[in-house]
Amino acid sequence: MRNAECTEITADGEMRITLPRAIMRAAGIEPGMPLVAYEEDGQIVVEMRPAAWTGMPALRGEPVGAEGLA
């Protein structure tokens, strides 16, 4: 674990998660800021999206759908 901040979260019935406010603030994430989420080696990674990333639908902020979660 990289950071001492650790909070248990749960996906809701629509497979959505909400990140705790304290973690968002510590990462410098502001409301409306575009983020990128992906799976890497069995972990979910959420990063701030660089403005130059516009190629893939998911990187343009378009939903990818729950079928990718299966």
N, C-alpha and C positions, 0 to 999 in steps of 0.2 A: 504494500500500500504506500502510495507516494505522500499522503497527507494525513494528518491526525483527524481531520473532519470526516466522519463516517456516520451515515444515517441509513437505516433500512427503509427501502421504498418497495411498493408493490404495484404491478401493472393492474389497471382496471379491466373491466369486461370488454373494452374495446382495444385492449393491448396497448394502452397509453400509460406513460409514467409522468409524474411531476417531480421535477428536481427541487430540492429544498432551497429556499431563499438564501440561506447563509452560504451554501455552496455556490450558487449563482453569483452572489456578490463577491465572494472570494476569488472567483474566476474572472470577474470584470464583465459579466454578461448583463446587458441592459434589456428591458422590455422591447420586443420587436427586432432584436438583433438576429440576423440569420445564423443558424447553426447547421452543422453537418453531423449526422450520427451514422456509425457503421460498426460492423462486427469485425473484430480482429483477434484471432487466436482464442476464440471463446469468450471474449470480453466485449462489452459495448463501449464504444468510444464516442464522446461528444466533443466537437471542436467548433471554434468560431470559424465561419466560412470566409475565406479571402474573397474580396470583390471580384477578382479575376476568374474565379471558378464559375463558368456558365455553361459548360458542355453537357453534362448529364442532367436528366430531369430532376433527380434527387438533389443535385447541387444547385439547381435553380429554385429550390424551395417547393417543388411539386411533390405531392405525396406519392410514395412508392406502393403502398398497399400492404395489408397484413399477410397476403399470400407469401411474401418473402420471409416471413417469420417461421414457417413450418419446418 
